[in-house]
Amino acid sequence: ISAEDWTLDTQGFEQSQYPDAAGRFSGNVNNDLLTMNLSAQTPYWPGAAYVTSQGYDLKENGDLRFVIDRRNFTMRSGSTGARSAILLRSDDGSKWIMISESYDGESGEYVGWGWNKQTGTSNDKNNGVVNSVSEFSSFGDGGSHLISVTLNGKEAVFTIDGVRGLTLDFPVSEGIRLGVGLFARAGGDAVWVSF
């Protein structure tokens, strides 16, 4: 992760509701493996993500495809919630999608893969528990997964390990930024992820 290509964003997932959410974060790259660690100091959902510094544009009559190799995702025993996230954003941040593997709720139960988004449509859900994706329910928690995202200027299509399971509106064709990150629910929660 180079400073020229990626920017560290330490904004929490529910920033509008909890602007003071904070956590201790570290991230490093060793042999092309990005490892990220976060320990939440306050509720709710502090986090960190590496986001591409420059936006990508769709070529005329073409698609844009990102492939993310997520290696593992672990939450410390006793933690109440965590998310390993793939992020898409418009340049100005007004439109975004987060697909994440999640532990949610006060008991830290495994929820699986789901999404939150803000794209300007009636099914937007920009906070709270993820909208689960039933097509991805067979994947075990925390393992290695290959996530593919294909964009066409109107929609984002998500595939995990060859299973096409989610299509969401994403009406963005210029300045598309990709991010990978992690979030923890409450003070004392700790999470680790590698890409």
Backbone as CSV, one residue per row, in Angstrom:
resi,resn,N_x,N_y,N_z,CA_x,CA_y,CA_z,C_x,C_y,C_z
1,ILE,0.874,-1.178,0.000,0.000,0.000,0.000,0.907,1.223,0.000
2,SER,0.931,1.919,-1.100,1.790,3.092,-1.199,0.967,4.353,-1.022
3,ALA,1.592,5.374,-0.457,0.905,6.646,-0.229,0.492,7.297,-1.542
4,GLU,1.194,6.955,-2.632,0.843,7.536,-3.931,-0.460,6.945,-4.474
5,ASP,-0.742,5.687,-4.137,-1.883,4.999,-4.732,-3.079,4.835,-3.800
6,TRP,-2.845,4.846,-2.492,-3.895,4.574,-1.516,-3.888,5.612,-0.409
7,THR,-5.071,5.932,0.110,-5.228,6.885,1.212,-5.876,6.157,2.378
8,LEU,-5.364,6.379,3.581,-5.966,5.778,4.768,-7.127,6.648,5.230
9,ASP,-8.297,6.047,5.336,-9.506,6.734,5.791,-9.895,6.121,7.137
10,THR,-9.909,6.921,8.191,-10.241,6.418,9.528,-11.642,6.839,9.963
11,GLN,-12.510,7.069,9.004,-13.898,7.420,9.306,-14.672,6.162,9.666
12,GLY,-15.424,6.221,10.740,-16.237,5.085,11.158,-17.393,4.838,10.219
13,PHE,-17.979,3.646,10.328,-19.087,3.277,9.448,-20.323,4.134,9.699
14,GLU,-20.668,4.404,10.957,-21.843,5.221,11.264,-21.405,6.618,11.710
15,GLN,-20.568,7.235,10.890,-19.964,8.531,11.197,-20.999,9.610,11.488
16,SER,-22.112,9.599,10.764,-23.106,10.656,10.961,-23.760,10.561,12.349
17,GLN,-23.952,9.337,12.858,-24.558,9.161,14.179,-23.517,9.230,15.299
18,TYR,-22.298,8.751,15.024,-21.249,8.666,16.049,-19.954,9.276,15.524
19,PRO,-19.914,10.609,15.397,-18.740,11.251,14.805,-17.469,11.108,15.642
20,ASP,-17.598,10.799,16.930,-16.418,10.685,17.793,-15.952,9.243,17.973
21,ALA,-16.511,8.310,17.217,-16.087,6.913,17.321,-14.595,6.819,17.022
22,ALA,-13.871,6.079,17.864,-12.416,6.023,17.724,-11.899,4.621,18.010
23,GLY,-10.768,4.319,17.391,-10.117,3.034,17.621,-8.631,3.144,17.339
24,ARG,-7.875,2.167,17.826,-6.439,2.081,17.534,-6.269,1.181,16.323
25,PHE,-5.606,1.712,15.283,-5.467,1.001,14.018,-3.996,0.827,13.665
26,SER,-3.683,-0.309,13.066,-2.378,-0.490,12.434,-2.572,-1.283,11.161
27,GLY,-1.737,-0.994,10.187,-1.784,-1.707,8.923,-0.388,-1.799,8.347
28,ASN,-0.053,-2.957,7.778,1.253,-3.068,7.124,1.176,-4.050,5.966
29,VAL,2.166,-3.941,5.082,2.255,-4.814,3.923,3.541,-5.607,4.037
30,ASN,3.429,-6.927,3.875,4.589,-7.805,3.894,4.361,-8.878,2.837
31,ASN,5.261,-8.941,1.844,5.126,-9.909,0.748,3.751,-9.828,0.084
32,ASP,3.317,-8.613,-0.233,2.048,-8.353,-0.926,0.813,-8.706,-0.111
33,LEU,0.955,-8.954,1.184,-0.189,-9.227,2.046,-0.419,-8.011,2.940
34,LEU,-1.591,-7.394,2.790,-1.975,-6.260,3.625,-2.678,-6.798,4.866
35,THR,-2.135,-6.510,6.031,-2.750,-6.912,7.291,-3.204,-5.661,8.031
36,MET,-4.456,-5.683,8.506,-5.032,-4.540,9.213,-5.555,-5.015,10.563
37,ASN,-5.320,-4.201,11.599,-5.777,-4.505,12.960,-6.493,-3.282,13.511
38,LEU,-7.596,-3.505,14.213,-8.327,-2.399,14.818,-8.845,-2.826,16.187
39,SER,-8.627,-1.978,17.161,-9.190,-2.169,18.493,-10.054,-0.947,18.786
40,ALA,-11.354,-1.163,18.959,-12.284,-0.048,19.187,-12.078,0.510,20.590
41,GLN,-12.034,1.825,20.684,-11.918,2.491,21.977,-13.252,3.034,22.447
42,THR,-14.135,3.356,21.492,-15.458,3.896,21.809,-16.486,3.266,20.876
43,PRO,-17.775,3.255,21.235,-18.810,2.846,20.294,-19.083,4.014,19.344
44,TYR,-19.777,3.903,18.258,-20.088,2.666,17.607,-19.468,2.647,16.237
45,TRP,-18.933,1.478,15.848,-18.399,1.192,14.532,-17.259,2.093,14.071
46,PRO,-16.240,2.355,14.921,-15.043,2.994,14.376,-14.389,2.037,13.384
47,GLY,-13.574,2.580,12.497,-12.948,1.713,11.514,-11.846,2.401,10.751
48,ALA,-11.297,1.676,9.803,-10.246,2.206,8.940,-10.308,1.467,7.613
49,ALA,-9.982,2.184,6.549,-9.968,1.585,5.211,-8.886,2.243,4.380
50,TYR,-8.266,1.448,3.528,-7.389,1.991,2.501,-8.234,2.153,1.246
51,VAL,-8.243,3.382,0.703,-9.069,3.724,-0.455,-8.147,4.251,-1.548
52,THR,-8.414,3.861,-2.798,-7.573,4.334,-3.889,-7.553,5.866,-3.915
53,SER,-6.367,6.430,-4.082,-6.206,7.891,-4.080,-6.843,8.534,-5.301
54,GLN,-6.787,7.844,-6.430,-7.376,8.335,-7.664,-8.609,7.517,-7.996
55,GLY,-9.576,8.153,-8.648,-10.763,7.444,-9.086,-10.547,6.797,-10.444
56,TYR,-11.261,5.701,-10.693,-11.219,5.014,-11.981,-12.444,5.415,-12.793
57,ASP,-12.280,5.494,-14.124,-13.373,5.839,-15.028,-13.713,4.655,-15.916
58,LEU,-15.009,4.519,-16.224,-15.434,3.511,-17.196,-15.123,3.999,-18.599
59,LYS,-14.619,3.115,-19.434,-14.432,3.461,-20.832,-15.765,3.302,-21.542
60,GLU,-15.933,3.992,-22.657,-17.199,3.928,-23.390,-17.540,2.491,-23.757
61,ASN,-18.749,2.063,-23.466,-19.244,0.713,-23.744,-18.414,-0.378,-23.076
62,GLY,-17.800,-0.063,-21.957,-16.987,-1.053,-21.266,-17.342,-1.144,-19.799
63,ASP,-16.894,-2.215,-19.176,-17.095,-2.420,-17.745,-15.785,-2.186,-17.012
64,LEU,-15.891,-1.969,-15.728,-14.739,-1.847,-14.843,-14.841,-2.985,-13.841
65,ARG,-13.738,-3.711,-13.642,-13.780,-4.867,-12.745,-12.637,-4.790,-11.747
66,PHE,-12.985,-4.992,-10.476,-12.004,-5.100,-9.403,-12.056,-6.531,-8.877
67,VAL,-10.899,-7.084,-8.513,-10.834,-8.389,-7.872,-10.050,-8.237,-6.582
68,ILE,-10.653,-8.667,-5.484,-10.057,-8.524,-4.156,-9.856,-9.909,-3.563
69,ASP,-8.644,-10.190,-3.138,-8.308,-11.466,-2.527,-8.288,-11.258,-1.008
70,ARG,-9.405,-11.579,-0.369,-9.501,-11.438,1.092,-9.017,-12.755,1.702
71,ARG,-7.957,-12.687,2.516,-7.336,-13.901,3.017,-7.951,-14.414,4.315
72,ASN,-8.195,-13.537,5.270,-8.819,-13.992,6.520,-9.431,-12.825,7.265
73,PHE,-10.270,-13.176,8.233,-11.023,-12.193,9.014,-11.283,-12.826,10.378
74,THR,-10.812,-12.176,11.429,-10.924,-12.723,12.773,-11.367,-11.643,13.748
75,MET,-12.270,-12.014,14.636,-12.702,-11.116,15.700,-12.294,-11.751,17.035
76,ARG,-11.753,-10.927,17.952,-11.346,-11.446,19.252,-12.555,-11.979,20.018
77,SER,-12.385,-13.088,20.680,-13.446,-13.678,21.497,-13.951,-12.648,22.509
78,GLY,-15.256,-12.576,22.661,-15.864,-11.622,23.579,-16.233,-10.297,22.942
79,SER,-15.791,-10.069,21.688,-16.159,-8.840,20.986,-17.619,-8.920,20.550
80,THR,-18.235,-7.765,20.362,-19.668,-7.730,20.064,-19.996,-7.578,18.588
81,GLY,-19.032,-7.180,17.773,-19.320,-7.032,16.359,-18.112,-6.569,15.573
82,ALA,-18.046,-6.986,14.300,-16.932,-6.603,13.430,-17.358,-6.770,11.981
83,ARG,-16.671,-6.034,11.088,-16.928,-6.137,9.655,-15.616,-6.082,8.889
84,SER,-15.497,-6.984,7.921,-14.421,-6.952,6.936,-15.057,-6.443,5.659
85,ALA,-14.642,-5.277,5.183,-15.417,-4.567,4.167,-14.686,-4.336,2.855
86,ILE,-15.468,-4.386,1.773,-15.074,-3.931,0.445,-15.936,-2.705,0.173
87,LEU,-15.304,-1.602,-0.235,-16.012,-0.332,-0.394,-15.909,0.166,-1.831
88,LEU,-16.999,0.729,-2.327,-17.016,1.477,-3.582,-17.522,2.869,-3.254
89,ARG,-16.879,3.896,-3.824,-17.307,5.273,-3.564,-17.202,6.104,-4.829
90,SER,-18.061,7.098,-4.924,-17.884,8.122,-5.946,-16.799,9.075,-5.452
91,ASP,-16.230,9.847,-6.364,-15.160,10.787,-5.994,-15.555,11.693,-4.837
92,ASP,-16.787,12.195,-4.864,-17.217,13.137,-3.824,-17.780,12.442,-2.585
93,GLY,-17.874,11.111,-2.613,-18.354,10.360,-1.462,-19.859,10.359,-1.285
94,SER,-20.596,10.973,-2.201,-22.055,11.048,-2.041,-22.741,9.719,-2.329
95,LYS,-22.109,8.876,-3.141,-22.649,7.547,-3.434,-21.620,6.517,-2.993
96,TRP,-22.101,5.475,-2.299,-21.180,4.433,-1.850,-21.915,3.121,-1.614
97,ILE,-21.138,2.051,-1.677,-21.602,0.702,-1.352,-20.561,0.077,-0.441
98,MET,-21.022,-0.632,0.572,-20.140,-1.434,1.403,-20.693,-2.851,1.425
99,ILE,-19.898,-3.820,0.938,-20.246,-5.221,1.109,-19.284,-5.749,2.169
100,SER,-19.815,-6.487,3.128,-18.962,-6.910,4.242,-19.367,-8.272,4.767
101,GLU,-18.354,-8.958,5.284,-18.611,-10.150,6.076,-18.700,-9.651,7.511
102,SER,-19.734,-10.068,8.245,-20.048,-9.384,9.495,-20.369,-10.293,10.664
103,TYR,-19.960,-9.808,11.817,-20.481,-10.236,13.110,-21.218,-9.018,13.630
104,ASP,-22.454,-9.167,14.044,-23.235,-8.014,14.479,-23.981,-8.327,15.762
105,GLY,-24.448,-7.282,16.410,-25.264,-7.455,17.600,-24.429,-7.532,18.856
106,GLU,-25.064,-7.385,19.967,-24.353,-7.349,21.235,-23.699,-8.677,21.581
107,SER,-24.194,-9.777,21.013,-23.605,-11.075,21.323,-22.504,-11.464,20.348
108,GLY,-22.288,-10.673,19.310,-21.241,-10.960,18.346,-21.527,-12.147,17.451
109,GLU,-22.799,-12.457,17.202,-23.136,-13.607,16.366,-22.723,-13.363,14.911
110,TYR,-22.351,-14.445,14.236,-21.947,-14.370,12.842,-23.171,-14.113,11.976
111,VAL,-23.115,-13.091,11.136,-24.229,-12.726,10.272,-23.977,-13.179,8.839
112,GLY,-22.725,-13.191,8.409,-22.402,-13.569,7.039,-22.181,-12.344,6.165
113,TRP,-22.316,-12.522,4.869,-22.075,-11.447,3.906,-23.342,-10.620,3.703
114,GLY,-23.166,-9.315,3.652,-24.299,-8.426,3.444,-23.843,-7.084,2.906
115,TRP,-24.788,-6.175,2.793,-24.471,-4.876,2.202,-25.190,-3.738,2.901
116,ASN,-24.582,-2.569,2.790,-25.189,-1.279,3.115,-24.831,-0.361,1.956
117,LYS,-25.660,0.651,1.719,-25.350,1.548,0.604,-26.076,2.875,0.719
118,GLN,-25.530,3.826,-0.013,-26.179,5.123,-0.208,-25.931,5.512,-1.661
119,THR,-26.949,5.297,-2.497,-26.798,5.581,-3.922,-27.919,6.448,-4.477
120,GLY,-28.871,6.820,-3.616,-29.953,7.693,-4.054,-31.228,6.986,-4.439
121,THR,-31.388,5.718,-4.049,-32.611,4.993,-4.372,-33.367,4.620,-3.100
122,SER,-34.572,4.133,-3.276,-35.451,3.879,-2.135,-34.970,2.741,-1.234
123,ASN,-34.122,1.842,-1.749,-33.648,0.752,-0.896,-32.320,1.059,-0.208
124,ASP,-31.909,2.330,-0.194,-30.683,2.711,0.518,-30.791,2.326,1.987
125,LYS,-29.715,1.813,2.518,-29.601,1.549,3.951,-28.172,1.884,4.332
126,ASN,-27.980,3.091,4.869,-26.623,3.576,5.099,-26.121,3.379,6.517
127,ASN,-26.866,2.652,7.353,-26.372,2.333,8.689,-27.065,1.073,9.185
128,GLY,-26.678,0.636,10.363,-27.337,-0.514,10.969,-26.855,-1.850,10.445
129,VAL,-27.579,-2.890,10.815,-27.239,-4.259,10.453,-27.245,-4.409,8.937
130,VAL,-26.338,-5.255,8.429,-26.254,-5.459,6.985,-27.511,-6.126,6.446
131,ASN,-27.764,-5.908,5.161,-28.799,-6.629,4.425,-28.157,-7.920,3.941
132,SER,-28.523,-9.038,4.518,-27.872,-10.313,4.207,-28.090,-10.730,2.758
133,VAL,-27.094,-11.441,2.215,-27.151,-11.956,0.849,-27.258,-13.471,0.944
134,SER,-28.445,-14.000,0.652,-28.686,-15.436,0.827,-27.804,-16.287,-0.080
135,GLU,-27.463,-15.782,-1.261,-26.617,-16.544,-2.184,-25.220,-16.789,-1.628
136,PHE,-24.799,-15.959,-0.658,-23.470,-16.112,-0.073,-23.509,-16.809,1.293
137,SER,-24.660,-17.339,1.679,-24.817,-17.894,3.028,-24.048,-19.197,3.241
138,SER,-23.619,-19.856,2.165,-22.905,-21.130,2.322,-21.442,-20.945,2.683
139,PHE,-20.921,-19.711,2.586,-19.516,-19.492,2.892,-19.300,-19.500,4.401
140,GLY,-18.249,-20.205,4.833,-17.906,-20.233,6.253,-17.335,-18.898,6.695
141,ASP,-17.397,-18.639,7.975,-16.958,-17.334,8.459,-15.443,-17.217,8.509
142,GLY,-14.967,-16.047,8.096,-13.578,-15.655,8.270,-12.563,-16.231,7.327
143,GLY,-12.976,-17.041,6.362,-12.011,-17.716,5.505,-11.512,-16.872,4.347
144,SER,-10.741,-17.524,3.492,-10.183,-16.884,2.308,-11.238,-16.868,1.201
145,HIS,-11.447,-15.684,0.604,-12.448,-15.547,-0.457,-11.951,-14.588,-1.528
146,LEU,-12.314,-14.884,-2.779,-12.011,-14.022,-3.902,-13.289,-13.277,-4.276
147,ILE,-13.259,-11.958,-4.096,-14.434,-11.118,-4.343,-14.212,-10.351,-5.639
148,SER,-15.162,-10.438,-6.555,-15.098,-9.722,-7.817,-16.245,-8.715,-7.868
149,VAL,-15.934,-7.499,-8.306,-16.936,-6.448,-8.455,-16.854,-5.923,-9.885
150,THR,-17.955,-6.001,-10.611,-18.004,-5.502,-11.981,-18.995,-4.343,-12.043
151,LEU,-18.550,-3.220,-12.618,-19.380,-2.011,-12.690,-19.604,-1.633,-14.142
152,ASN,-20.827,-1.147,-14.444,-21.153,-0.754,-15.818,-21.688,0.670,-15.924
153,GLY,-21.583,1.448,-14.847,-22.100,2.811,-14.848,-23.505,2.921,-14.302
154,LYS,-24.175,1.785,-14.141,-25.523,1.757,-13.580,-25.606,0.847,-12.365
155,GLU,-24.888,-0.293,-12.426,-24.963,-1.299,-11.368,-23.577,-1.800,-10.993
156,ALA,-23.526,-2.383,-9.799,-22.338,-3.106,-9.339,-22.766,-4.545,-9.106
157,VAL,-22.051,-5.492,-9.722,-22.350,-6.910,-9.589,-21.233,-7.554,-8.780
158,PHE,-21.617,-8.228,-7.682,-20.655,-8.842,-6.774,-20.687,-10.357,-6.909
159,THR,-19.507,-10.932,-7.002,-19.331,-12.375,-7.076,-18.305,-12.767,-6.027
160,ILE,-18.591,-13.826,-5.284,-17.638,-14.343,-4.303,-17.361,-15.796,-4.641
161,ASP,-16.074,-16.113,-4.821,-15.643,-17.472,-5.147,-16.447,-18.067,-6.295
162,GLY,-16.725,-17.241,-7.312,-17.436,-17.704,-8.500,-18.944,-17.709,-8.391
163,VAL,-19.484,-17.380,-7.223,-20.939,-17.342,-7.038,-21.417,-15.902,-7.222
164,ARG,-22.210,-15.677,-8.262,-22.776,-14.346,-8.503,-24.018,-14.216,-7.628
165,GLY,-23.961,-13.287,-6.662,-25.035,-13.267,-5.691,-25.658,-11.925,-5.407
166,LEU,-25.103,-10.837,-5.943,-25.612,-9.540,-5.542,-25.430,-8.523,-6.653
167,THR,-26.507,-7.821,-6.983,-26.457,-6.694,-7.924,-27.111,-5.509,-7.244
168,LEU,-26.368,-4.405,-7.153,-26.875,-3.178,-6.528,-26.717,-2.011,-7.489
169,ASP,-27.639,-1.066,-7.409,-27.506,0.130,-8.234,-26.266,0.911,-7.809
170,PHE,-25.502,1.393,-8.783,-24.342,2.253,-8.527,-24.154,3.122,-9.766
171,PRO,-24.956,4.208,-9.866,-24.954,5.042,-11.069,-23.760,5.993,-11.120
172,VAL,-22.567,5.428,-11.203,-21.327,6.208,-11.225,-20.463,5.658,-12.348
173,SER,-19.970,6.524,-13.221,-19.111,6.064,-14.317,-17.742,6.731,-14.310
174,GLU,-17.551,7.739,-13.469,-16.255,8.425,-13.372,-15.872,8.589,-11.909
175,GLY,-14.581,8.561,-11.655,-14.094,8.797,-10.304,-14.493,7.714,-9.314
176,ILE,-14.484,6.457,-9.746,-14.874,5.341,-8.882,-13.672,4.934,-8.038
177,ARG,-13.866,4.929,-6.732,-12.776,4.550,-5.819,-13.091,3.228,-5.147
178,LEU,-12.056,2.425,-4.981,-12.157,1.130,-4.325,-11.487,1.216,-2.959
179,GLY,-12.078,0.562,-1.972,-11.462,0.513,-0.652,-11.577,-0.859,-0.023
180,VAL,-10.666,-1.168,0.880,-10.727,-2.376,1.707,-10.529,-1.927,3.150
181,GLY,-11.341,-2.470,4.068,-11.231,-1.984,5.430,-11.842,-2.911,6.446
182,LEU,-11.886,-2.416,7.670,-12.460,-3.165,8.776,-13.051,-2.204,9.783
183,PHE,-14.051,-2.715,10.527,-14.775,-1.918,11.507,-15.063,-2.792,12.720
184,ALA,-15.104,-2.174,13.903,-15.447,-2.882,15.135,-16.620,-2.162,15.785
185,ARG,-17.490,-2.906,16.441,-18.760,-2.345,16.914,-18.642,-1.453,18.139
186,ALA,-17.992,-1.937,19.211,-18.041,-1.226,20.496,-16.678,-1.196,21.158
187,GLY,-16.535,-0.329,22.160,-15.279,-0.217,22.881,-14.815,-1.555,23.416
188,GLY,-13.537,-1.881,23.176,-12.986,-3.155,23.616,-13.024,-4.241,22.559
189,ASP,-13.827,-4.067,21.508,-13.859,-5.041,20.418,-12.559,-4.945,19.617
190,ALA,-12.093,-6.077,19.100,-10.872,-6.096,18.293,-11.080,-6.996,17.085
191,VAL,-10.506,-6.588,15.957,-10.700,-7.306,14.698,-9.407,-7.258,13.885
192,TRP,-9.167,-8.337,13.126,-8.003,-8.444,12.248,-8.493,-8.917,10.883
193,VAL,-7.874,-8.387,9.822,-8.234,-8.815,8.472,-6.991,-8.699,7.582
194,SER,-6.913,-9.545,6.577,-5.812,-9.419,5.617,-6.349,-9.577,4.199
195,PHE,-5.733,-8.847,3.282,-6.094,-8.833,1.870,-4.833,-9.072,1.030
